Amino acid sequence: MGALSSVGASGILIDTGIEKILLDYGTKIQEVPPKFPIPIKGPDAIIASHTHLDHIGGLPIFFTTGDSIPVYAVNVTKPLAELLLLDSIKVSREEGIELPFKEEEVKETVKNFLPVEYRKPFKLYKTEVICFDAGHIPGSQMIFLNFGDKTLLYTGDFNTKDTRLIKGADQDLPEIDVLITEATYSDREHPERKSQEKQLIQIIEDTLAVDGICLIAGFAVGRLDEILLVLDSYGIDYPIFVDGMAKKGITIINRHKNLLREPDSLDKALEKVEYVSNERMRNKIIRNPCVILTTSGMLSGGPISWYLKKLYEDRNCSLVLTSYQVEGTPGKILLETGRYITEQLELEVEMFVKRLDFSSHCGRSELFKFIEKVNPEKVFCIHGDHTEEFAFELREKGFDAIAPLANNRIFVI
C-alpha cells in the first residue's frame, strides 16, 4: 500500500481470508502535506516493525473512529511512538498543516499497543506470528507470519551488522516462502564504519582547534544514541550537549537496556553530556567551542534550524549530517546546493558541511547475502528508489522477484 519504488509511507495489508493483518502504516514526512499509504478500513490487527514515522506515522488514522485495534510491537516502541507521533502533529501545525488525526487519537493508538518479545510466538486468528530482532534501531523487528500452508517474512528496515548501539539482525530464521524486503541501499554499499567514525572525530578536532562549534544532526531515535557511543569510545574531553527530541529519545531507549548491545553503554557516555533545556542555554553554549548533537536528521525542523540561523556564516564551525537524506528535504538540498532552505529560512551556508554514513540499514551486499541465505520462493522488493533494478538483479540470480508498482498492488500467494 506504500513505499513502492520509494522510501516512505510503508504499509502492507495481509488478507488471509479470515483476518486482515496490517504491517506498518507510515507517512512520507518530506511531502507537504505528508503522504500516507492508500486508505483502508480497520484491520483486525496491526504489527509495527519499528517506531520511525515512515513506518508508523499514520497509525492514529485507524483510531479516529473509535475502533479498538491491537498494535503489536516490542515494548520500547510504545513510548517512542507516542513521542514521535505527538511531535509530528506539532511540526505539521508549525507548517500550517493539520494531520488527519489529533493528540487524542495518538493517545488512543498508544493505549492499544500490546508488547511482544523476540522469538516468542503468538497467535492471531489463523496466523502464528514470530518477531525477530531486525538490528535497525532498539525495538525494531522482522515479522514472520505462518499461515499453515505458507510462510512470509517482512523485514521492515533491517541491518545485519552490529553497531555500537545494538546487535545486527537475527538471521537464525525459519523456512520462508515469501520475503518482503526493504531495498533502501540496494544500489550502493556503505563505507567502512571505522572510516566514518574517524572522519567524524577529525572534523570535531579540526573545528574545536579553531574555536568553532561542531553541530551533529541526526535522527532522535537510534542515531544520536549511536553517535554518543562513538564519541565516548574515542574519549570525550570537550563540552558536549544534546538538544531537541533526542533528549527524550535517548532517555526512553536507556530505560530498555536489555535491547542494547552493551546494557550500560549509554549510562557511561551520558556522564559527559549536558542536555540543553531552553533557548537561554542555547545562547550561552554557542559562545564557546563545543559539540552539539541535535535534531532533525534531515534538517526539516527542530533545534538544528535555530543553530544554523546563528552559525551559518561562521567558517570555523561545522555541520555533520549523520542520517539518510531523502530527496527534497532541506538536508539533501543543502548538500546539493550549499543553501539551507525551509519555509522560514533561506541561507547561504558558509560553515563546513559533511554527510557521513552511519546508516542502520543493510548495504547492497548485505541485502544479497541475506536473501541468498533465506532463499525464499518469492521476493517482493519495496522501500527503495531502485527497487525495480534490484528485483531484476535478483531474477538474474534465479529468484522469483518483483518490485510492486503503484498500479500493481494486489498479489495472491
ZAFI-470586 format. One line per 3 residues: their letters; for each residue x, y, z of N, C-alpha, C. Coordinates in steps of 0.02 Angstrom, whole numbers, plus 50000, padded with zeros to 5 digits. Layout:
a) X,Y,Z,X,Y,Z,X,Y,Z | ...
***
This chain:
mga) 50040,49939,50000,50000,50000,50000,50042,50063,50000 | 50108,50056,50008,50152,50114,50009,50224,50092,50003 | 50270,50141,50003,50342,50129,49995,50357,50089,49932
lss) 50321,50103,49878,50331,50068,49815,50377,50110,49771 | 50436,50082,49755,50487,50118,49716,50506,50184,49748 | 50500,50187,49814,50519,50248,49850,50527,50231,49924
vga) 50555,50278,49961,50562,50271,50033,50509,50314,50066 | 50472,50285,50113,50421,50322,50149,50352,50294,50139 | 50308,50306,50188,50238,50284,50185,50232,50209,50176
sgi) 50269,50171,50218,50264,50098,50215,50196,50075,50239 | 50171,50023,50207,50107,49993,50228,50093,49930,50188 | 50081,49875,50222,50067,49811,50189,50007,49780,50223
lid) 49957,49760,50184,49899,49726,50211,49900,49654,50189 | 49898,49609,50238,49895,49537,50226,49824,49514,50240 | 49791,49488,50189,49722,49464,50196,49723,49388,50188
tgi) 49711,49352,50242,49712,49278,50239,49644,49249,50221 | 49594,49292,50214,49526,49268,50205,49489,49261,50270 | 49527,49256,50325,49498,49251,50392,49514,49314,50432
eki) 49573,49341,50421,49595,49401,50457,49633,49447,50410 | 49631,49511,50428,49670,49561,50392,49722,49590,50439 | 49786,49579,50420,49842,49599,50462,49879,49655,50428
lld) 49885,49711,50462,49920,49769,50434,49991,49772,50462 | 50039,49772,50417,50110,49779,50437,50132,49850,50421 | 50138,49890,50472,50158,49961,50467,50105,50003,50431
ygt) 50106,50067,50446,50064,50116,50410,50096,50184,50423 | 50142,50202,50379,50184,50261,50391,50165,50321,50350 | 50211,50368,50346,50199,50429,50310,50262,50449,50272
kiq) 50252,50488,50219,50309,50520,50185,50314,50590,50214 | 50358,50597,50264,50361,50660,50301,50389,50717,50259 | 50427,50700,50206,50457,50753,50166,50407,50787,50119
evp) 50349,50757,50110,50299,50787,50066,50253,50832,50106 | 50230,50886,50075,50186,50934,50108,50122,50940,50066 | 50064,50921,50094,50056,50888,50160,50083,50817,50158
pkf) 50097,50788,50217,50125,50720,50219,50081,50670,50182 | 50112,50622,50149,50076,50571,50111,50073,50507,50151 | 50014,50475,50150,50003,50412,50186,49991,50356,50135
pip) 49997,50293,50156,49979,50238,50110,49906,50242,50091 | 49885,50201,50041,49815,50202,50020,49771,50186,50080 | 49714,50219,50085,49670,50209,50144,49636,50141,50142
ikg) 49626,50113,50201,49589,50050,50208,49545,50055,50270 | 49494,50012,50272,49454,50007,50332,49492,49968,50385 | 49470,49975,50446,49506,49947,50502,49526,49874,50495
pda) 49590,49859,50501,49613,49789,50500,49597,49754,50566 | 49608,49689,50569,49597,49652,50631,49655,49660,50680 | 49715,49671,50652,49774,49679,50694,49826,49720,50656
iia) 49866,49756,50694,49922,49794,50665,49986,49770,50699 | 50038,49760,50658,50104,49743,50686,50153,49796,50661 | 50184,49831,50707,50230,49886,50689,50302,49861,50690
sht) 50337,49870,50635,50406,49846,50631,50453,49887,50674 | 50441,49952,50678,50482,49995,50722,50450,50064,50723 | 50482,50110,50758,50447,50171,50776,50460,50231,50730
hld) 50501,50225,50678,50511,50282,50634,50447,50300,50598 | 50437,50365,50586,50373,50390,50561,50356,50364,50491 | 50407,50347,50451,50390,50320,50385,50359,50250,50390
hig) 50358,50223,50451,50327,50157,50462,50267,50159,50509 | 50263,50209,50553,50205,50210,50600,50170,50278,50600 | 50190,50324,50558,50164,50393,50561,50091,50401,50546
glp) 50059,50349,50516,49988,50354,50500,49944,50311,50544 | 49972,50276,50593,49932,50231,50634,49872,50264,50668 | 49879,50326,50693,49821,50356,50728,49759,50365,50684
iff) 49767,50363,50618,49709,50368,50574,49658,50313,50589 | 49681,50255,50610,49636,50199,50624,49599,50206,50690 | 49617,50257,50728,49585,50266,50794,49545,50331,50796
ttg) 49529,50359,50737,49487,50419,50734,49413,50401,50736 | 49396,50337,50727,49325,50317,50725,49304,50279,50788 | 49348,50277,50838,49331,50242,50900,49344,50168,50899
dsi) 49374,50143,50844,49390,50072,50841,49445,50054,50891 | 49446,49991,50911,49498,49965,50955,49534,49909,50918 | 49594,49924,50894,49633,49876,50855,49698,49863,50892
pvy) 49716,49800,50905,49780,49787,50938,49839,49805,50894 | 49889,49837,50924,49951,49855,50889,50007,49818,50923 | 50037,49770,50889,50089,49728,50919,50158,49758,50903
avn) 50198,49766,50955,50265,49795,50946,50308,49779,51008 | 50373,49782,51000,50419,49774,51056,50408,49831,51104 | 50416,49819,51170,50394,49867,51221,50421,49938,51213
vtk) 50483,49947,51191,50511,50014,51185,50476,50054,51130 | 50444,50021,51083,50412,50055,51027,50353,50098,51051 | 50319,50077,51103,50261,50114,51127,50278,50185,51149
pla) 50324,50196,51197,50339,50265,51216,50373,50305,51160 | 50413,50271,51119,50445,50307,51064,50393,50329,51012 | 50344,50286,50999,50291,50304,50951,50252,50364,50976
ell) 50236,50364,51040,50199,50422,51068,50240,50486,51059 | 50304,50482,51074,50349,50540,51067,50349,50567,50996 | 50359,50522,50947,50366,50544,50878,50300,50565,50847
lld) 50246,50531,50864,50181,50548,50836,50156,50616,50861 | 50165,50629,50925,50145,50694,50952,50188,50750,50921 | 50252,50735,50911,50295,50785,50880,50275,50798,50808
sik) 50252,50746,50773,50232,50755,50703,50173,50803,50698 | 50127,50800,50747,50071,50847,50748,50097,50918,50759 | 50142,50926,50807,50170,50992,50822,50206,51022,50762
vsr) 50249,50982,50730,50287,51007,50673,50241,51025,50615 | 50190,50984,50603,50143,50998,50548,50105,51063,50560 | 50084,51073,50622,50048,51135,50637,50092,51197,50629
eeg) 50156,51189,50645,50203,51245,50634,50209,51262,50560 | 50197,51211,50518,50199,51222,50445,50131,51239,50417 | 50081,51248,50461,50014,51266,50439,49974,51209,50412
iel) 49991,51147,50432,49957,51087,50406,49925,51050,50465 | 49863,51029,50455,49830,50986,50503,49832,50914,50479 | 49859,50870,50518,49859,50799,50501,49789,50770,50509
pfk) 49775,50712,50480,49708,50682,50485,49695,50649,50553 | 49732,50670,50604,49720,50646,50672,49747,50698,50721 | 49724,50693,50783,49744,50740,50835,49776,50703,50894
eee) 49794,50742,50945,49828,50713,51003,49788,50656,51035 | 49722,50663,51038,49682,50611,51071,49686,50545,51033 | 49692,50548,50967,49699,50486,50928,49767,50454,50939
vke) 49818,50495,50949,49884,50468,50966,49881,50432,51033 | 49848,50463,51082,49841,50431,51147,49803,50365,51142 | 49751,50364,51099,49712,50304,51090,49753,50250,51055
tvk) 49794,50270,51007,49839,50223,50973,49885,50189,51023 | 49916,50230,51064,49965,50204,51113,49932,50158,51163 | 49869,50173,51181,49833,50129,51228,49823,50059,51201
nfl) 49821,50053,51134,49808,49989,51102,49871,49948,51088 | 49929,49975,51108,49991,49937,51097,49993,49876,51143 | 50014,49820,51115,50024,49758,51154,50097,49736,51144
pve) 50133,49722,51199,50204,49706,51193,50216,49636,51166 | 50266,49629,51124,50289,49564,51101,50362,49556,51119 | 50384,49494,51121,50455,49479,51134,50484,49443,51074
yrk) 50548,49457,51061,50581,49423,51006,50578,49347,51016 | 50564,49312,50961,50564,49239,50957,50510,49206,50999 | 50464,49245,51026,50410,49216,51065,50346,49217,51023
pfk) 50323,49158,50998,50265,49157,50952,50201,49179,50987 | 50156,49210,50947,50089,49224,50970,50041,49213,50912 | 49977,49204,50928,49928,49185,50878,49879,49242,50869
lyk) 49861,49256,50807,49805,49300,50793,49743,49256,50785 | 49712,49254,50728,49656,49206,50718,49685,49142,50690 | 49701,49144,50626,49729,49085,50593,49805,49086,50594
tev) 49834,49145,50599,49905,49156,50586,49947,49156,50649 | 50002,49119,50647,50052,49122,50700,50104,49175,50682 | 50123,49215,50731,50171,49270,50720,50232,49260,50764
icf) 50290,49269,50735,50352,49271,50774,50391,49333,50752 | 50414,49372,50800,50452,49432,50784,50526,49420,50800 | 50568,49439,50752,50641,49430,50759,50674,49499,50759
dag) 50729,49503,50796,50767,49566,50800,50790,49587,50731 | 50774,49648,50710,50792,49674,50644,50858,49712,50644 | 50886,49728,50703,50951,49761,50706,50953,49831,50679
hip) 50894,49863,50671,50891,49930,50641,50896,49985,50694 | 50850,49985,50741,50852,50027,50800,50827,49985,50858 | 50836,50007,50920,50809,49969,50976,50734,49957,50967
gsq) 50714,49893,50971,50644,49875,50964,50621,49859,50893 | 50665,49867,50844,50645,49851,50775,50638,49776,50767 | 50590,49756,50725,50576,49685,50718,50560,49666,50646
mif) 50586,49607,50626,50563,49574,50565,50504,49531,50585 | 50452,49532,50544,50389,49500,50562,50379,49437,50520 | 50376,49380,50554,50367,49314,50522,50296,49291,50532
lnf) 50261,49276,50478,50192,49253,50480,50188,49182,50453 | 50158,49138,50492,50149,49068,50472,50074,49056,50462 | 50054,49048,50399,49984,49039,50382,49963,48965,50381
gdk) 50009,48921,50396,49995,48849,50394,50022,48818,50331 | 49998,48842,50273,50022,48815,50209,50077,48859,50178 | 50084,48920,50202,50136,48966,50177,50165,49005,50235
tll) 50226,49028,50226,50257,49073,50275,50280,49136,50239 | 50283,49191,50277,50303,49256,50250,50346,49293,50300 | 50397,49326,50277,50438,49369,50320,50439,49439,50291
ytg) 50421,49487,50332,50427,49558,50315,50486,49586,50355 | 50537,49610,50319,50597,49632,50354,50589,49698,50391 | 50540,49740,50369,50542,49809,50392,50609,49838,50372
dfn) 50634,49886,50409,50703,49910,50400,50748,49865,50441 | 50804,49841,50411,50846,49795,50449,50920,49806,50432 | 50961,49781,50477,51034,49788,50470,51066,49725,50499
tkd) 51106,49691,50459,51136,49628,50482,51201,49638,50519 | 51228,49699,50519,51292,49712,50553,51281,49743,50622 | 51323,49723,50670,51321,49754,50736,51341,49828,50730
trl) 51310,49870,50771,51333,49939,50779,51355,49947,50852 | 51378,50005,50869,51397,50016,50940,51336,50013,50985 | 51277,50029,50958,51217,50033,51000,51183,49965,51008
ikg) 51173,49929,50953,51135,49866,50955,51169,49812,50912 | 51147,49751,50922,51171,49695,50882,51135,49694,50814 | 51166,49661,50766,51136,49654,50700,51076,49608,50701
adq) 51042,49606,50645,50979,49567,50640,50990,49493,50654 | 50939,49463,50683,50937,49391,50695,50929,49356,50628 | 50976,49312,50611,50973,49278,50546,50959,49203,50553
dlp) 50946,49181,50614,50928,49111,50626,50852,49107,50619 | 50829,49100,50557,50758,49108,50542,50727,49042,50518 | 50660,49035,50525,50626,48976,50498,50626,48978,50422
eid) 50600,48925,50392,50595,48923,50319,50544,48975,50296 | 50563,49012,50244,50521,49068,50220,50502,49057,50148 | 50437,49059,50135,50412,49053,50066,50412,49120,50030
vli) 50387,49171,50065,50381,49238,50034,50419,49288,50077 | 50461,49327,50045,50500,49379,50079,50480,49447,50052 | 50462,49492,50097,50451,49562,50079,50509,49601,50110
tea) 50554,49627,50068,50615,49658,50094,50621,49731,50077 | 50647,49769,50124,50667,49838,50108,50726,49836,50060 | 50734,49890,50022,50789,49894,49973,50819,49964,49972
tys) 50822,49995,50031,50844,50065,50034,50912,50076,50002 | 50959,50031,50016,51027,50039,49990,51044,49983,49941 | 50995,49962,49902,51008,49907,49855,51055,49927,49798
dre) 51065,49992,49789,51107,50016,49734,51177,50036,49756 | 51193,50030,49820,51259,50053,49843,51279,50021,49909 | 51345,50021,49919,51373,49995,49982,51383,50051,50031
hpe) 51384,50033,50094,51404,50081,50146,51480,50083,50151 | 51508,50141,50164,51580,50143,50177,51596,50107,50243 | 51657,50087,50251,51679,50052,50312,51666,50097,50372
rks) 51633,50068,50423,51608,50108,50479,51665,50144,50517 | 51721,50110,50526,51777,50141,50562,51800,50204,50527 | 51800,50204,50460,51822,50263,50423,51775,50322,50436
qek) 51710,50308,50442,51662,50361,50456,51671,50388,50526 | 51685,50344,50573,51697,50366,50642,51759,50411,50646 | 51812,50390,50611,51873,50430,50613,51865,50498,50580
qli) 51826,50499,50525,51812,50563,50493,51773,50610,50540 | 51724,50581,50576,51685,50621,50623,51730,50651,50677 | 51773,50610,50706,51818,50634,50758,51865,50687,50731
qii) 51890,50677,50670,51935,50726,50640,51901,50793,50630 | 51838,50792,50606,51801,50854,50596,51791,50890,50663 | 51774,50851,50715,51765,50882,50781,51831,50914,50804
edt) 51886,50878,50799,51950,50904,50822,51971,50966,50782 | 51961,50964,50716,51979,51021,50674,51936,51082,50691 | 51873,51070,50705,51827,51125,50721,51845,51157,50788
lav) 51856,51115,50838,51872,51141,50904,51940,51176,50905 | 51985,51153,50862,52053,51183,50859,52051,51256,50838 | 52000,51276,50800,51994,51346,50779,51938,51381,50817
dgi) 51921,51353,50876,51870,51382,50920,51800,51383,50889 | 51786,51334,50848,51720,51330,50817,51674,51284,50854 | 51613,51279,50829,51562,51236,50857,51544,51183,50805
cli) 51543,51121,50826,51525,51066,50782,51454,51043,50796 | 51410,51055,50747,51341,51032,50752,51336,50963,50721 | 51305,50916,50756,51295,50849,50729,51219,50836,50728
agf) 51192,50830,50667,51120,50820,50659,51106,50747,50646 | 51053,50722,50677,51036,50651,50668,50965,50636,50691 | 50942,50575,50676,50876,50554,50699,50874,50550,50775
avg) 50817,50570,50803,50810,50571,50875,50809,50501,50906 | 50788,50452,50866,50782,50383,50891,50834,50339,50857 | 50884,50319,50895,50933,50272,50870,50998,50303,50845
rld) 50994,50357,50806,51055,50382,50775,51099,50422,50823 | 51070,50471,50858,51112,50512,50902,51136,50472,50962 | 51099,50420,50982,51124,50374,51033,51189,50341,51009
eil) 51187,50318,50947,51246,50286,50917,51305,50334,50914 | 51292,50397,50894,51346,50446,50889,51376,50460,50958 | 51335,50463,51009,51361,50472,51077,51409,50416,51096
lvl) 51393,50355,51077,51436,50298,51093,51501,50302,51053 | 51497,50326,50992,51558,50336,50952,51604,50387,50986 | 51576,50444,51005,51616,50496,51037,51647,50471,51102
dsy) 51607,50434,51140,51633,50408,51203,51690,50359,51192 | 51685,50318,51140,51738,50268,51127,51805,50301,51108 | 51800,50361,51080,51862,50396,51062,51885,50444,51116
gid) 51847,50449,51170,51866,50491,51226,51838,50561,51220 | 51787,50577,51261,51758,50644,51260,51795,50687,51311 | 51834,50736,51286,51868,50782,51332,51852,50854,51312
ypi) 51791,50864,51287,51769,50930,51266,51695,50936,51284 | 51669,50998,51289,51599,51006,51306,51553,50976,51253 | 51504,50936,51273,51458,50905,51226,51387,50912,51252
fvd) 51342,50932,51208,51273,50946,51226,51226,50908,51180 | 51167,50890,51208,51115,50858,51169,51053,50901,51173 | 51023,50915,51116,50965,50960,51113,50909,50926,51073
gma) 50848,50952,51083,50792,50929,51044,50762,50864,51069 | 50723,50832,51026,50687,50771,51044,50733,50714,51061 | 50796,50718,51040,50844,50665,51056,50851,50655,51131
kkg) 50840,50708,51170,50845,50701,51243,50796,50649,51269 | 50733,50655,51247,50682,50607,51270,50694,50539,51237 | 50714,50539,51174,50726,50475,51140,50780,50435,51173
iti) 50835,50467,51190,50891,50433,51224,50868,50407,51292 | 50830,50448,51329,50807,50428,51395,50762,50366,51391 | 50717,50365,51342,50671,50307,51334,50711,50244,51317
inr) 50756,50251,51269,50796,50192,51248,50838,50166,51306 | 50866,50212,51345,50909,50191,51400,50871,50157,51457 | 50805,50163,51456,50764,50126,51505,50754,50054,51484
hkn) 50773,50038,51422,50765,49970,51396,50834,49942,51380 | 50875,49938,51431,50945,49920,51423,50954,49850,51394 | 50905,49807,51403,50911,49738,51377,50914,49737,51301
llr) 50892,49791,51268,50893,49793,51195,50960,49819,51168 | 51003,49844,51212,51066,49873,51191,51120,49819,51186 | 51168,49831,51143,51224,49783,51135,51263,49778,51200
epd) 51277,49835,51232,51308,49837,51298,51260,49875,51344 | 51227,49842,51391,51172,49873,51429,51189,49940,51462 | 51251,49948,51485,51269,50010,51521,51306,50060,51477
sld) 51308,50050,51413,51348,50092,51369,51324,50165,51368 | 51259,50175,51365,51233,50243,51363,51244,50279,51430 | 51237,50243,51485,51250,50274,51551,51319,50304,51553
kal) 51368,50266,51528,51437,50289,51530,51446,50351,51485 | 51419,50350,51425,51426,50406,51379,51392,50468,51406 | 51334,50459,51438,51295,50516,51461,51326,50551,51521
ekv) 51374,50520,51554,51408,50552,51610,51443,50616,51588 | 51461,50620,51524,51500,50677,51498,51457,50725,51457 | 51391,50718,51461,51346,50755,51418,51299,50799,51459
eyv) 51284,50859,51432,51232,50901,51461,51174,50907,51413 | 51113,50906,51439,51054,50917,51399,51039,50992,51396 | 51022,51017,51337,51003,51087,51329,50930,51095,51348
sne) 50916,51140,51394,50848,51144,51422,50806,51200,51393 | 50837,51253,51366,50797,51309,51341,50840,51353,51295 | 50809,51404,51266,50844,51447,51219,50898,51488,51253
rmr) 50887,51506,51315,50938,51543,51352,51003,51502,51357 | 50995,51437,51370,51054,51393,51373,51086,51386,51305 | 51046,51383,51251,51074,51381,51184,51118,51441,51170
nki) 51093,51500,51187,51132,51561,51176,51197,51560,51215 | 51195,51529,51273,51255,51526,51315,51307,51478,51287 | 51286,51419,51265,51335,51368,51246,51369,51383,51179
irn) 51336,51423,51136,51368,51437,51071,51421,51493,51076 | 51432,51518,51136,51485,51568,51145,51554,51537,51148 | 51557,51472,51160,51621,51438,51168,51623,51374,51125
pcv) 51683,51351,51108,51689,51290,51068,51656,51230,51102 | 51618,51192,51064,51584,51134,51092,51557,51090,51035 | 51528,51033,51055,51494,50989,51008,51421,50985,51029
ilt) 51376,50994,50980,51304,50992,50994,51271,50940,50950 | 51239,50891,50982,51201,50839,50946,51128,50859,50949 | 51095,50863,50891,51026,50885,50891,50988,50861,50831
tsg) 50923,50871,50832,50877,50853,50778,50857,50916,50740 | 50832,50908,50677,50810,50845,50648,50864,50817,50602 | 50856,50752,50587,50905,50717,50547,50911,50743,50477
mls) 50855,50766,50448,50856,50792,50379,50850,50868,50377 | 50861,50900,50434,50861,50973,50441,50794,51005,50427 | 50740,50967,50432,50675,50994,50415,50641,51032,50472
ggp) 50672,51034,50529,50644,51070,50586,50685,51055,50648 | 50656,51070,50706,50691,51056,50768,50745,51108,50783 | 50783,51098,50837,50833,51148,50857,50887,51161,50806
isw) 50901,51112,50761,50954,51123,50712,50942,51187,50672 | 50879,51205,50659,50864,51266,50622,50887,51328,50661 | 50876,51326,50727,50897,51382,50770,50973,51390,50767
ylk) 51009,51335,50774,51083,51338,50774,51110,51361,50706 | 51080,51336,50652,51104,51356,50586,51093,51430,50574 | 51037,51455,50596,51023,51527,50587,51076,51569,50623
kly) 51101,51544,50679,51151,51581,50718,51222,51572,50690 | 51237,51515,50660,51307,51497,50646,51323,51489,50572 | 51275,51495,50528,51285,51476,50458,51341,51515,50422
edr) 51357,51575,50446,51409,51616,50413,51478,51605,50442 | 51483,51566,50497,51547,51558,50532,51585,51499,50501 | 51638,51514,50465,51677,51463,50430,51718,51420,50478
ncs) 51723,51440,50540,51758,51399,50590,51713,51343,50618 | 51648,51349,50604,51600,51300,50629,51588,51246,50577 | 51559,51191,50598,51547,51135,50553,51479,51103,50567
lvl) 51452,51071,50516,51390,51034,50522,51400,50965,50492 | 51386,50913,50533,51391,50844,50510,51321,50814,50508 | 51302,50790,50450,51238,50754,50442,51252,50680,50449
tsy) 51216,50647,50493,51229,50576,50506,51171,50531,50484 | 51120,50560,50453,51060,50523,50435,51049,50523,50360 | 51009,50476,50337,50988,50471,50268,50952,50535,50248
qve) 50968,50562,50189,50938,50624,50166,50892,50609,50106 | 50827,50612,50119,50778,50598,50066,50776,50657,50017 | 50765,50641,49953,50759,50693,49901,50708,50746,49922
gtp) 50727,50809,49912,50681,50864,49925,50682,50891,49996 | 50717,50857,50042,50722,50881,50110,50775,50936,50115 | 50771,50980,50165,50820,51033,50172,50892,51007,50177
gki) 50901,50948,50209,50968,50920,50214,50996,50901,50146 | 50955,50870,50105,50977,50849,50038,50991,50911,49995 | 50947,50961,49999,50957,51022,49961,51021,51058,49982
lle) 51035,51059,50047,51096,51090,50071,51158,51056,50043 | 51158,50989,50043,51215,50952,50016,51225,50965,49941 | 51170,50975,49905,51174,50984,49833,51189,51056,49812
tgr) 51166,51104,49852,51170,51175,49831,51210,51220,49877 | 51223,51197,49939,51256,51240,49987,51208,51290,50020 | 51143,51282,50007,51094,51328,50035,51046,51290,50080
yit) 51031,51321,50137,50983,51292,50184,50916,51326,50173 | 50867,51288,50149,50803,51317,50129,50746,51281,50165 | 50707,51320,50204,50646,51295,50235,50591,51347,50221
eql) 50532,51334,50250,50477,51383,50242,50496,51451,50270 | 50536,51450,50324,50552,51513,50359,50620,51542,50340 | 50666,51500,50314,50735,51522,50305,50761,51507,50235
ele) 50809,51548,50212,50847,51533,50153,50917,51562,50164 | 50965,51519,50178,51031,51540,50199,51085,51511,50154 | 51135,51553,50137,51195,51529,50103,51244,51507,50157
vem) 51251,51442,50164,51289,51414,50221,51364,51415,50205 | 51402,51449,50248,51474,51454,50239,51513,51408,50285 | 51480,51381,50336,51514,51334,50380,51528,51269,50342
fvk) 51575,51229,50367,51592,51166,50335,51535,51116,50344 | 51513,51083,50290,51458,51036,50292,51481,50969,50264 | 51466,50915,50299,51486,50849,50277,51432,50798,50298
rld) 51414,50753,50251,51371,50697,50270,51414,50635,50279 | 51406,50603,50336,51440,50539,50350,51387,50484,50354 | 51407,50424,50336,51360,50368,50331,51362,50326,50395
fss) 51313,50336,50438,51305,50295,50498,51239,50256,50493 | 51225,50233,50433,51161,50202,50419,51148,50140,50462 | 51084,50131,50477,51063,50071,50513,51023,50025,50467
hcg) 51036,50031,50401,51007,49986,50351,51062,49941,50322 | 51042,49884,50296,51088,49842,50258,51112,49879,50196 | 51177,49870,50181,51202,49893,50117,51187,49842,50063
rse) 51207,49858,50002,51191,49816,49944,51213,49743,49953 | 51275,49732,49972,51300,49663,49976,51265,49626,50033 | 51250,49661,50089,51215,49628,50144,51144,49607,50124
lfk) 51111,49648,50083,51045,49629,50059,51048,49564,50018 | 51096,49560,49972,51102,49500,49931,51119,49439,49974 | 51165,49447,50021,51184,49391,50064,51125,49365,50105
fie) 51086,49413,50132,51028,49394,50172,50978,49355,50131 | 50962,49380,50072,50912,49348,50029,50936,49279,50007 | 51000,49274,49991,51028,49209,49971,51025,49159,50029
kvn) 51036,49183,50089,51034,49139,50147,50962,49117,50162 | 50915,49163,50159,50845,49148,50172,50816,49104,50117 | 50836,49118,50055,50817,49078,49996,50741,49068,49991
pek) 50704,49123,49985,50631,49117,49981,50608,49096,49911 | 50545,49073,49907,50516,49057,49842,50501,49120,49802 | 50481,49173,49837,50463,49235,49803,50487,49294,49845
vfc) 50508,49347,49810,50534,49407,49843,50497,49469,49817 | 50471,49509,49863,50444,49574,49846,50493,49628,49870 | 50514,49672,49826,50562,49724,49842,50526,49791,49849
ihg) 50531,49821,49908,50497,49885,49921,50545,49931,49957 | 50521,49992,49974,50558,50039,50017,50628,50054,49989 | 50630,50080,49929,50694,50100,49898,50681,50137,49834
dht) 50729,50175,49812,50722,50214,49750,50741,50173,49688 | 50768,50112,49699,50790,50072,49642,50765,50000,49649 | 50702,49993,49670,50675,49926,49682,50669,49884,49618
eef) 50651,49916,49563,50644,49878,49501,50711,49850,49478 | 50763,49891,49482,50830,49867,49464,50853,49810,49510 | 50836,49817,49575,50856,49766,49624,50819,49700,49609
afe) 50755,49704,49594,50717,49644,49578,50745,49611,49515 | 50764,49651,49466,50793,49624,49404,50857,49586,49419 | 50899,49615,49462,50962,49581,49480,50948,49516,49517
lre) 50898,49516,49560,50880,49454,49596,50855,49401,49547 | 50817,49422,49497,50794,49374,49447,50852,49344,49409 | 50903,49385,49396,50963,49359,49363,50998,49307,49405
kgf) 50989,49311,49471,51020,49262,49516,50974,49202,49528 | 50917,49201,49494,50873,49142,49498,50814,49149,49544 | 50804,49208,49575,50748,49218,49620,50687,49242,49582
dai) 50628,49222,49606,50565,49249,49580,50552,49314,49617 | 50575,49369,49588,50574,49434,49623,50533,49484,49584 | 50498,49527,49621,50457,49579,49590,50460,49642,49632
apl) 50458,49700,49599,50452,49764,49633,50383,49792,49619 | 50337,49787,49667,50269,49811,49655,50268,49885,49637 | 50225,49904,49590,50216,49973,49571,50149,49999,49594
ann) 50138,50064,49586,50078,50096,49613,50014,50066,49585 | 50015,50042,49523,49955,50014,49493,49953,49938,49495 | 49994,49909,49539,50004,49836,49538,50012,49812,49610
rif) 49960,49819,49651,49969,49813,49722,49941,49748,49753 | 49902,49710,49717,49869,49652,49748,49898,49588,49720 | 49921,49545,49765,49952,49482,49744,49921,49424,49783
vi) 49913,49368,49749,49889,49307,49782,49948,49259,49785 | 49963,49234,49845,50023,49191,49852,50002,49122,49876
***
